[in-house]
Amino acid sequence: MNTLDIIGRNRPIGVFDSGVGGLTVAAALRRRLPAESMLYLGDVARLPYGTKAPQTIIQYALRAAKFFMTSNIKMMVLACNTASAHAAAALAQHYPDLLVLGVIDSGAEQAAALSPRGRIVVAATEGTCRSGAFDRAITAHRPQAEIHPVPCPLFVALVEEGLTEGPIAEAMIRQYLGAYFEGATAADCLVLGCTHFPLLHASLRKVLGPAPVLVDCAEAVAERAAAMLTQQGLLATGAGRIDLFTTDAASRFSASAGRFFPGLGDAPMVELVDL
């Protein structure tokens, strides 16, 4: 392998989210692809994305891509579900040589493949449910699937407050999802359609039991990233690193980061950037 090949392979992956939650995706990428270096950008100054117009989201994603391209990234992962729904096509059009990967398509493909009977619940934010992106993506892989998008807005607050286990988390899970997993027509698959939701895994299992397939979009996107990089001959060599960037509140971002990506430690360095 010549020097240029090594440099090309070792270019970083850019991971973009509206906040800190996408670090669950970065953590999954690290577990699956430990040699890859990553740049993580959380656009805290402009969150939440779910209430904004699609064209606005596209502009935010394009600004993030422009920032990443100064570091010559080889892949951009849209860890934000809303950005995945609205901006993936625009990014691919503006940067045709860049690998672009969203969490929605990756999670939808896995749900369609793993659901035993095609009865799928998508737990997500209101904006993601309203977009219909998961519905379209799952149906593209499994046309006869029965899909139920369920907004679970308080799940985000639970995770950000560290209340991922215990009676409060379990009560909220029953409130939002319990009825879908009961009776003869119970769903058999739950898509965790928000980057925060994997942290509720233990409580979801406790409330819903062992039967439903739980699709973690973070794990799904990591598997898809590995496949794409392998196909393109772009798997890195050596030891990877991760650099963190945010558009606001760097200290608060740092304090929260370890909850979503424990490998970062208690107070990782975070650089403030202006998009």
C-alpha positions as a Markdown table, in Angstrom:
| # | Residue | x | y | z |
|---|---|---|---|---|
| 1 | Met | 0.0 | 0.0 | 0.0 |
| 2 | Asn | 1.5 | 3.4 | -1.0 |
| 3 | Thr | 1.5 | 6.5 | 1.1 |
| 4 | Leu | -1.4 | 8.1 | -0.8 |
| 5 | Asp | -3.6 | 5.1 | -0.2 |
| 6 | Ile | -2.8 | 5.2 | 3.5 |
| 7 | Ile | -3.6 | 8.9 | 3.7 |
| 8 | Gly | -6.9 | 8.4 | 1.9 |
| 9 | Arg | -8.0 | 5.5 | 4.1 |
| 10 | Asn | -7.1 | 7.5 | 7.3 |
| 11 | Arg | -9.2 | 10.5 | 6.5 |
| 12 | Pro | -11.7 | 11.1 | 9.3 |
| 13 | Ile | -15.4 | 10.4 | 9.5 |
| 14 | Gly | -17.6 | 13.5 | 10.2 |
| 15 | Val | -20.5 | 12.8 | 12.6 |
| 16 | Phe | -23.2 | 15.4 | 12.8 |
| 17 | Asp | -26.1 | 15.9 | 15.2 |
| 18 | Ser | -28.2 | 18.8 | 16.5 |
| 19 | Gly | -26.8 | 18.1 | 20.0 |
| 20 | Val | -25.0 | 15.6 | 22.2 |
| 21 | Gly | -27.3 | 12.6 | 21.6 |
| 22 | Gly | -25.6 | 11.6 | 18.4 |
| 23 | Leu | -22.6 | 10.6 | 20.5 |
| 24 | Thr | -24.4 | 7.2 | 20.8 |
| 25 | Val | -23.8 | 6.9 | 17.1 |
| 26 | Ala | -20.2 | 7.9 | 17.5 |
| 27 | Ala | -19.8 | 5.3 | 20.3 |
| 28 | Ala | -21.3 | 2.6 | 18.1 |
| 29 | Leu | -18.9 | 3.6 | 15.3 |
| 30 | Arg | -16.0 | 3.4 | 17.7 |
| 31 | Arg | -17.0 | -0.1 | 18.8 |
| 32 | Arg | -17.4 | -1.4 | 15.2 |
| 33 | Leu | -14.6 | 0.6 | 13.6 |
| 34 | Pro | -11.9 | 1.3 | 16.3 |
| 35 | Ala | -9.3 | 2.3 | 13.8 |
| 36 | Glu | -11.4 | 5.2 | 12.4 |
| 37 | Ser | -10.9 | 8.8 | 13.5 |
| 38 | Met | -14.0 | 10.9 | 13.9 |
| 39 | Leu | -14.9 | 14.6 | 14.1 |
| 40 | Tyr | -18.1 | 15.0 | 16.0 |
| 41 | Leu | -20.1 | 18.3 | 15.6 |
| 42 | Gly | -23.1 | 19.0 | 17.8 |
| 43 | Asp | -25.1 | 22.1 | 16.6 |
| 44 | Val | -26.3 | 23.0 | 20.0 |
| 45 | Ala | -26.9 | 26.7 | 19.1 |
| 46 | Arg | -29.7 | 25.8 | 16.7 |
| 47 | Leu | -31.4 | 22.9 | 18.4 |
| 48 | Pro | -34.1 | 21.5 | 18.4 |
| 49 | Tyr | -34.1 | 20.6 | 14.7 |
| 50 | Gly | -37.5 | 18.8 | 14.9 |
| 51 | Thr | -39.5 | 22.1 | 14.9 |
| 52 | Lys | -37.7 | 23.7 | 11.9 |
| 53 | Ala | -38.6 | 23.7 | 8.2 |
| 54 | Pro | -36.9 | 21.1 | 5.9 |
| 55 | Gln | -35.0 | 23.8 | 3.9 |
| 56 | Thr | -33.6 | 25.2 | 7.2 |
| 57 | Ile | -32.3 | 21.8 | 8.2 |
| 58 | Ile | -30.7 | 21.4 | 4.8 |
| 59 | Gln | -28.8 | 24.7 | 5.2 |
| 60 | Tyr | -27.6 | 23.7 | 8.6 |
| 61 | Ala | -26.4 | 20.3 | 7.3 |
| 62 | Leu | -24.6 | 22.0 | 4.4 |
| 63 | Arg | -22.8 | 24.3 | 6.8 |
| 64 | Ala | -21.7 | 21.3 | 8.9 |
| 65 | Ala | -20.5 | 19.6 | 5.8 |
| 66 | Lys | -18.5 | 22.7 | 4.8 |
| 67 | Phe | -16.9 | 22.7 | 8.2 |
| 68 | Phe | -16.0 | 19.0 | 8.0 |
| 69 | Met | -14.6 | 19.3 | 4.5 |
| 70 | Thr | -11.9 | 21.6 | 5.8 |
| 71 | Ser | -10.5 | 18.4 | 7.4 |
| 72 | Asn | -11.0 | 16.3 | 4.2 |
| 73 | Ile | -13.5 | 13.8 | 5.6 |
| 74 | Lys | -14.2 | 10.6 | 3.7 |
| 75 | Met | -17.7 | 10.0 | 5.1 |
| 76 | Met | -20.4 | 12.1 | 6.7 |
| 77 | Val | -22.8 | 10.4 | 9.1 |
| 78 | Leu | -26.0 | 12.2 | 9.9 |
| 79 | Ala | -26.6 | 11.1 | 13.5 |
| 80 | Cys | -29.6 | 13.4 | 13.7 |
| 81 | Asn | -32.9 | 11.8 | 12.6 |
| 82 | Thr | -34.3 | 15.0 | 11.4 |
| 83 | Ala | -31.2 | 15.8 | 9.3 |
| 84 | Ser | -31.3 | 12.3 | 7.9 |
| 85 | Ala | -34.9 | 12.8 | 6.9 |
| 86 | His | -34.4 | 16.1 | 5.1 |
| 87 | Ala | -30.8 | 16.7 | 4.2 |
| 88 | Ala | -29.1 | 13.4 | 3.0 |
| 89 | Ala | -30.1 | 13.9 | -0.6 |
| 90 | Ala | -28.9 | 17.5 | -0.7 |
| 91 | Leu | -25.6 | 16.6 | 0.8 |
| 92 | Ala | -25.0 | 13.8 | -1.7 |
| 93 | Gln | -25.8 | 16.3 | -4.5 |
| 94 | His | -23.4 | 19.0 | -3.2 |
| 95 | Tyr | -20.6 | 16.6 | -2.4 |
| 96 | Pro | -20.8 | 13.7 | -4.9 |
| 97 | Asp | -17.5 | 12.3 | -3.9 |
| 98 | Leu | -18.4 | 12.1 | -0.2 |
| 99 | Leu | -20.0 | 9.1 | 1.4 |
| 100 | Val | -23.2 | 10.2 | 3.1 |
| 101 | Leu | -24.9 | 8.0 | 5.6 |
| 102 | Gly | -28.1 | 8.6 | 7.6 |
| 103 | Val | -29.4 | 6.9 | 10.7 |
| 104 | Ile | -33.0 | 6.5 | 9.3 |
| 105 | Asp | -32.2 | 4.4 | 6.2 |
| 106 | Ser | -29.8 | 2.2 | 8.2 |
| 107 | Gly | -32.3 | 1.6 | 11.0 |
| 108 | Ala | -35.2 | 1.1 | 8.6 |
| 109 | Glu | -33.3 | -1.6 | 6.6 |
| 110 | Gln | -32.5 | -3.5 | 9.8 |
| 111 | Ala | -36.1 | -3.3 | 11.1 |
| 112 | Ala | -37.5 | -4.6 | 7.8 |
| 113 | Ala | -35.1 | -7.5 | 7.9 |
| 114 | Leu | -35.4 | -8.5 | 11.6 |
| 115 | Ser | -39.1 | -8.0 | 12.3 |
| 116 | Pro | -40.6 | -11.5 | 12.4 |
| 117 | Arg | -44.1 | -10.5 | 11.3 |
| 118 | Gly | -43.6 | -7.0 | 10.0 |
| 119 | Arg | -45.4 | -5.3 | 12.9 |
| 120 | Ile | -43.1 | -2.4 | 13.6 |
| 121 | Val | -43.3 | 0.5 | 16.1 |
| 122 | Val | -41.0 | 3.5 | 15.6 |
| 123 | Ala | -40.4 | 5.4 | 18.8 |
| 124 | Ala | -39.1 | 8.9 | 17.8 |
| 125 | Thr | -39.4 | 12.6 | 18.3 |
| 126 | Glu | -42.5 | 14.4 | 17.0 |
| 127 | Gly | -40.6 | 15.9 | 14.1 |
| 128 | Thr | -39.3 | 12.6 | 12.9 |
| 129 | Cys | -42.7 | 10.9 | 13.2 |
| 130 | Arg | -44.3 | 13.8 | 11.4 |
| 131 | Ser | -41.8 | 13.6 | 8.5 |
| 132 | Gly | -42.9 | 10.0 | 7.7 |
| 133 | Ala | -39.2 | 9.2 | 6.8 |
| 134 | Phe | -39.1 | 5.9 | 8.8 |
| 135 | Asp | -42.4 | 4.8 | 7.3 |
| 136 | Arg | -41.2 | 5.4 | 3.7 |
| 137 | Ala | -37.8 | 3.8 | 4.4 |
| 138 | Ile | -39.2 | 0.7 | 6.0 |
| 139 | Thr | -41.8 | 0.2 | 3.4 |
| 140 | Ala | -39.2 | 0.5 | 0.7 |
| 141 | His | -37.6 | -2.7 | 2.1 |
| 142 | Arg | -40.8 | -4.4 | 3.3 |
| 143 | Pro | -43.9 | -3.1 | 1.5 |
| 144 | Gln | -46.4 | -5.1 | 3.6 |
| 145 | Ala | -45.0 | -3.9 | 6.9 |
| 146 | Glu | -47.5 | -2.5 | 9.5 |
| 147 | Ile | -45.7 | 0.6 | 10.9 |
| 148 | His | -46.7 | 2.7 | 13.9 |
| 149 | Pro | -44.7 | 5.9 | 14.4 |
| 150 | Val | -45.1 | 6.9 | 18.1 |
| 151 | Pro | -43.8 | 10.3 | 19.3 |
| 152 | Cys | -42.1 | 9.9 | 22.7 |
| 153 | Pro | -40.9 | 13.5 | 23.5 |
| 154 | Leu | -40.3 | 12.9 | 27.2 |
| 155 | Phe | -37.8 | 10.2 | 26.5 |
| 156 | Val | -35.3 | 12.8 | 25.5 |
| 157 | Ala | -35.8 | 14.7 | 28.8 |
| 158 | Leu | -35.4 | 11.4 | 30.8 |
| 159 | Val | -32.1 | 10.6 | 29.2 |
| 160 | Glu | -30.7 | 14.1 | 29.5 |
| 161 | Glu | -31.6 | 14.1 | 33.2 |
| 162 | Gly | -30.0 | 10.7 | 33.7 |
| 163 | Leu | -33.4 | 9.0 | 34.6 |
| 164 | Thr | -32.9 | 6.1 | 32.2 |
| 165 | Glu | -33.9 | 3.4 | 34.8 |
| 166 | Gly | -36.4 | 3.2 | 37.6 |
| 167 | Pro | -40.1 | 3.9 | 38.1 |
| 168 | Ile | -40.3 | 7.2 | 36.2 |
| 169 | Ala | -38.7 | 5.8 | 33.0 |
| 170 | Glu | -40.8 | 2.6 | 33.2 |
| 171 | Ala | -44.0 | 4.6 | 33.6 |
| 172 | Met | -43.2 | 6.7 | 30.6 |
| 173 | Ile | -42.4 | 3.6 | 28.5 |
| 174 | Arg | -45.8 | 2.1 | 29.5 |
| 175 | Gln | -47.6 | 5.3 | 28.7 |
| 176 | Tyr | -46.1 | 5.7 | 25.3 |
| 177 | Leu | -45.6 | 2.2 | 24.1 |
| 178 | Gly | -47.2 | -0.4 | 26.3 |
| 179 | Ala | -50.5 | -0.8 | 24.3 |
| 180 | Tyr | -48.6 | -1.5 | 21.1 |
| 181 | Phe | -47.0 | -4.6 | 22.6 |
| 182 | Glu | -50.0 | -6.3 | 24.1 |
| 183 | Gly | -52.6 | -8.7 | 22.8 |
| 184 | Ala | -52.8 | -10.9 | 19.7 |
| 185 | Thr | -51.8 | -8.1 | 17.3 |
| 186 | Ala | -48.8 | -7.0 | 19.4 |
| 187 | Ala | -45.9 | -5.4 | 17.5 |
| 188 | Asp | -42.8 | -7.5 | 17.3 |
| 189 | Cys | -40.2 | -4.8 | 16.6 |
| 190 | Leu | -39.3 | -1.5 | 18.2 |
| 191 | Val | -37.1 | 1.0 | 16.3 |
| 192 | Leu | -35.3 | 3.3 | 18.6 |
| 193 | Gly | -35.7 | 6.3 | 16.3 |
| 194 | Cys | -33.8 | 8.9 | 18.3 |
| 195 | Thr | -30.2 | 9.0 | 19.3 |
| 196 | His | -31.1 | 9.4 | 22.9 |
| 197 | Phe | -33.3 | 6.3 | 23.1 |
| 198 | Pro | -30.6 | 3.5 | 23.2 |
| 199 | Leu | -29.8 | 4.7 | 26.8 |
| 200 | Leu | -33.3 | 3.4 | 27.8 |
| 201 | His | -32.6 | -0.1 | 26.6 |
| 202 | Ala | -32.6 | -1.8 | 30.0 |
| 203 | Ser | -35.9 | -0.1 | 31.0 |
| 204 | Leu | -37.5 | -0.9 | 27.6 |
| 205 | Arg | -36.6 | -4.6 | 28.1 |
| 206 | Lys | -38.0 | -4.6 | 31.6 |
| 207 | Val | -41.3 | -3.1 | 30.5 |
| 208 | Leu | -41.8 | -4.7 | 27.1 |
| 209 | Gly | -40.1 | -8.1 | 27.9 |
| 210 | Pro | -37.7 | -10.2 | 25.8 |
| 211 | Ala | -39.9 | -10.8 | 22.8 |
| 212 | Pro | -39.8 | -7.6 | 20.7 |
| 213 | Val | -36.7 | -7.0 | 18.5 |
| 214 | Leu | -35.1 | -3.7 | 19.5 |
| 215 | Val | -33.4 | -1.9 | 16.6 |
| 216 | Asp | -30.8 | 0.5 | 17.7 |
| 217 | Cys | -30.2 | 2.9 | 14.8 |
| 218 | Ala | -26.8 | 3.7 | 16.1 |
| 219 | Glu | -25.7 | 0.1 | 15.8 |
| 220 | Ala | -27.3 | -0.2 | 12.4 |
| 221 | Val | -25.5 | 2.8 | 11.0 |
| 222 | Ala | -22.2 | 1.5 | 12.4 |
| 223 | Glu | -22.7 | -1.8 | 10.5 |
| 224 | Arg | -23.7 | 0.1 | 7.3 |
| 225 | Ala | -20.7 | 2.4 | 7.6 |
| 226 | Ala | -18.4 | -0.6 | 7.9 |
| 227 | Ala | -19.9 | -2.1 | 4.8 |
| 228 | Met | -19.6 | 1.1 | 2.8 |
| 229 | Leu | -16.0 | 1.8 | 3.8 |
| 230 | Thr | -15.0 | -1.8 | 3.1 |
| 231 | Gln | -16.7 | -1.7 | -0.4 |
| 232 | Gln | -14.8 | 1.6 | -1.2 |
| 233 | Gly | -11.5 | 0.3 | 0.1 |
| 234 | Leu | -11.4 | 3.1 | 2.7 |
| 235 | Leu | -11.1 | 1.3 | 6.0 |
| 236 | Ala | -8.5 | 3.0 | 8.2 |
| 237 | Thr | -5.4 | 1.5 | 9.7 |
| 238 | Gly | -3.9 | 2.3 | 13.1 |
| 239 | Ala | -5.6 | 3.8 | 16.1 |
| 240 | Gly | -8.5 | 6.2 | 15.7 |
| 241 | Arg | -9.3 | 9.3 | 17.7 |
| 242 | Ile | -12.3 | 11.5 | 18.2 |
| 243 | Asp | -12.4 | 15.3 | 18.3 |
| 244 | Leu | -15.5 | 17.1 | 19.6 |
| 245 | Phe | -16.9 | 20.4 | 18.4 |
| 246 | Thr | -20.1 | 22.3 | 19.3 |
| 247 | Thr | -21.7 | 25.6 | 18.3 |
| 248 | Asp | -22.6 | 26.6 | 21.8 |
| 249 | Ala | -22.3 | 25.7 | 25.5 |
| 250 | Ala | -19.0 | 23.8 | 25.3 |
| 251 | Ser | -18.8 | 23.2 | 29.0 |
| 252 | Arg | -22.3 | 21.8 | 29.3 |
| 253 | Phe | -21.7 | 19.7 | 26.2 |
| 254 | Ser | -18.5 | 18.2 | 27.8 |
| 255 | Ala | -20.3 | 17.5 | 31.0 |
| 256 | Ser | -23.1 | 15.5 | 29.2 |
| 257 | Ala | -20.9 | 13.7 | 26.6 |
| 258 | Gly | -19.8 | 10.9 | 28.9 |
| 259 | Arg | -23.4 | 9.8 | 29.4 |
| 260 | Phe | -23.8 | 9.1 | 25.7 |
| 261 | Phe | -20.2 | 8.0 | 24.9 |
| 262 | Pro | -18.7 | 6.6 | 28.2 |
| 263 | Gly | -15.3 | 6.1 | 26.6 |
| 264 | Leu | -14.8 | 9.8 | 26.4 |
| 265 | Gly | -14.5 | 10.1 | 30.2 |
| 266 | Asp | -16.1 | 12.7 | 32.5 |
| 267 | Ala | -15.0 | 15.9 | 30.9 |
| 268 | Pro | -13.6 | 15.6 | 27.4 |
| 269 | Met | -12.2 | 18.5 | 25.6 |
| 270 | Val | -14.8 | 20.3 | 23.3 |
| 271 | Glu | -14.0 | 23.1 | 20.9 |
| 272 | Leu | -16.4 | 25.8 | 20.2 |
| 273 | Val | -17.0 | 26.6 | 16.5 |
| 274 | Asp | -19.1 | 29.1 | 14.5 |
| 275 | Leu | -21.0 | 27.8 | 11.5 |
